[in-house]
Amino acid sequence: MRKLFVIVSTLLLLCTLLFSIYLSPNWYPFFFVLLFLTLMGYYDMVQKRHSIMRIYPVFGRLRYFMEEMRPKVYQYFVESDTDGRPINRIDRSTVYQRAKNETDTMPFGTQMDVYSEGYEWMCHSIAPKDFHSLDQNPRVVFGNKDCTQPYSASIFNISAMSYGSLSSNAVEAMNAGVKIGGFAHNTGEGGLSPFHLKHGGDIIWQIGTGYFGCRDEAGKFSPELFAEKSKHPHVKMIELKISQGAKPGHGGILPATKNTPEIAAIRHIVPYTDVVSPPFHSAFNTPREMVLFIRQLRELSGGKPVGFKLCIGHKSEFIAICKAMIDLDTYPDFITVDGGEGGTGAAPQEFSNYVGAPLLDGLAFVHNILRGLDIRKHIRIIASGKMVTGFHMIRAMAAQGR
């Protein structure tokens, strides 16, 4: 869009200037209007405060015009006297709009915390520990008895977001950030791209139902491709995605227009074709086969930590997986519990907030089942779903009895 703006604005300026000189002075007003818009567009391209204006010079400003056009919600304060009787003076407070602390509709995320967030709290002590004696960089080791390459992970990492849904610059920026911060970056199910590996940050490679990056021409899992890529030194762990918050049982869709040759090469698919991820895995059909597949992934990767991600639905299904682990004496190194709060833009609107157990409920259930079966000692639990503050981290730890 930026290149198109430069080309079009330059051509229009030259044309109106030539028309003004050689045809009629009446063209000069058009020339100066276009000059003003062109200068405005160049300013938009160099400013760093508004990304939409930077990507779409001049046209991006229409977004803010439309914001002013949309319905607004006003909050009023009525001043009362000491007896609680209202006084006629009314002060109008801040204007609230949609997606900006809005109060009329739900733009994204979850409805579950909107009404409870202000009532959640944690206890403090009047005799706290010395701050300097605390571990300033707490880490958790992933890897059970069958893992030969354990990974020491940070307690706070970047959750799954695929290249393709995000740009290469965004992926590179996140990976460079994890390199600096010493934490891990989950690839999402869109495959392991060169942008994930460019800056040397630690990678958790997520494998979804489409097996992107490790699939054959028929879309089935390719052990050879997986073994080749999973042994990359920057790939620290493997995550098998079974289901996802707000989108369990619903495969992702990559439209043909977004399926560029670059994305197709990374995902091992045919470019410019619609790609629909299956709602379930083709590499296994039963809990027992799933556990055996996890064992296979660990062996193919050279003994790296392997786990799976799911959003809790029917509790009996998770219990069946746990029983298969015990029967085969094979355990994932970790289980990522996703909440049904709706942390993906790919979820159908009807699913968001309503399909799958909320994160805290799912966490507590998984932790209790693993402890009850005496297999919690083999498995780490990762919480995924609206983990954005230190309080959210502590809350998730509390749900696991920590």
Buried (B, 14 or more C-beta within 10 A) or exposed (E): EBEEBBEEBEEBBEBBBEBBEEEEEEBBEBBEEBBEBBEBBBEBBEEEEBEEBBEBBBBBBEEEEEEEEEEEBEEEEEEEEEEEEEEEEEEEEEEBBBEEEBEEEBEEBBEBBEEEEEEEEEEEEEEEEEEEEEEEEEEEEBBBEBBEBBBEBBEBBBBBBBBBBBEBEEBBEBBBBBBEBEBBBBBBBBBBBEBBBBBEBBBBBBBBBBBBBBBEEEBEBBBEBBBEBBEBEBBBBBBBBBBBBBBBEBBBEBEEEEBEEBBBBBBBBEBEEEBEBEEEBBBBEEBBEBBBBBBBBBBBBEBBBBBBBBBBBEEEEBBBBBBBBEEBEBBBBBBBBBBBBBBBEBBEEEBBBEBBBBBBBBBBBBBBBBEEEEBBEBBBBBBBBBBEEEEBBEBBBEBBEE
